[in-house]
Each structure stands twice: as C-alpha cells, then as structure tokens.
Amino acid sequence: MLAKRIIPCLDVKNGRTVKGINFIDLRDAGDPVELAKQYAELGADELVFLDISATIEGRKTMRNMVMRVAEQINIPFTVGGGISSVEDVAILLKSGADKVSVNSSAVKNPNLINELSNKFGSQCIVVAIDAKKVNNEWVVHLAGGTVPTKLNLFEWAKEVEQRGAGEILFTSMNHDGTKSGFANDALSKFSQLVNIPIIASGGAGTKQHFVETFKDGNADAALAASVFHFGEIDIIDLKKELKKNKIAVRL
C-alpha cells in the first residue's frame, strides 16, 4: 500500500507566507524559506509553494524564492502561481522545483496540460482545482478563487487526467481555513472517477480530520497550512495518530 502523504502548503504573497479563511482575510504566517526548512526537518513528505497573487497581478512566480527554498530542503517541492507556458515550467524545474502546479492557465488553455505533460512527464504536472459548492454543484473557480467558471469540478478533473496531469490538488473553497474538516464527500467521488492521486486541501483543523480524509475521502495526500504554520498540529504526532488508525505513512 502506498504511504499517504502529509503536505504543508506555503501560500506566499509579497515574499511572506500568508493564511486566510475561505481565500480572504489573509494574515502573516512567517518567512517561507524558514518555514520550508522547518517542515523538511519536522517530517513533512512534500511541500507546496503557491505564489497566490501571481495570476491576479499578471506576473510570474518568484524564481529567486523558489531557488532559496530548494536549497534548504530535501523533500519533493511543488511550485504554483502564474505558470502559463512550457518556458515557465522549464525555469522553475531548473530553479529547484520537483513539480509544478497549474490552475487558472490550464482552464483558459486546457491544451497546456498536454504540452507540459508531453515535454516534462506527467509525474511533475499537478493540476490545482479550486472549487466552491454553489446550489449543490461544485463549480471551478480561478485566480485565487475570485472568478467563477461554468466548469463542473468532476468533469474538469476527468479531463485533466485525460490530458496528462499526474496529480490533482483539490481545494474546497467552502472548507478553506474553517478547520471544520475536508470535503470528504467530494474527495470520495474523485476516487471513483479518476486514477491519478488526489491531494485534499481546505478544512484541516484536527488530527482526526486527516484520519477521516484518508479513510472516508480516500485522499492520497492531505495538504494544510495554518494548523502547521501556527503550531496547532505537530507533523510527527499527526503521523503517529494516522499509524494508530492503520493508515500507512512514512515516519
């Protein structure tokens, strides 16, 4: 059985790690390079670095910070934000990223997923999907959750798999920052529809929430931010709890 992964997420804006609730009300959570180093030492399986305002501000991901983070860690490192071309990805992979995450640009130009997968291999292409439940339907949103689309979450997920994505990072905007648990119903449906790994994001508040997303949601990995940034959950303690619940993890 493949080990389930615990992934801290560094949402970065203006060179600082930030965290909000439902994608708004951001507060400072520290220096991303220092946090990345800490997480690598504290047992995280991977790291995700999202330059959350790059798309909205129409600029590229902060390459220098990516290089500085990569120098400090020895675990897989995914970078997203403002990526819209093969050249963008080549630069980030050269700067030390192991994988890249595309979101808005993939919706606007779905063929980008095919291009990136063909050029770099599906193993390093993560498609991030931010979705919100509106009138009982999961609707995909863009630009840091600020722009609704007409896309259905599950139809889009199937399409990105067919186009060559190696992994999906699904964030429930309804659950983000609420600490009320992950969107396990949606995650469980994912596991029946697609055959690539799904990373659960949005809603982590307790160790039990991680247990539930692996057992009830069938998630392959769980991503969280504030509970790790503000010391509410210790990663090694969390993994011990998962192991106690017969969930395979790397300790």
Secondary structure, 3 states (H helix, E strand, C coil): CCCCEEEEEEEEECCEEEEEECCEEEEEEECHHHHHHHHHHCCCCCEEEEECCCCCCCCCCCHHHHHHHHHHCCCCEEEECCCCCHHHHHHHHHCCCCEEEECHHHHHCCHHHHHHHHHHCHHHEEEEEEEEEECCEEEEEECCCCEEEEEEHHHHHHHHHHCCCCEEEEEECCCCCCCCCCCHHHHHHHHHHCCCCEEEECCCCCHHHHHHHHHCCCCCEEEECHHHHCCCCCHHHHHHHHHHCCCCCCC
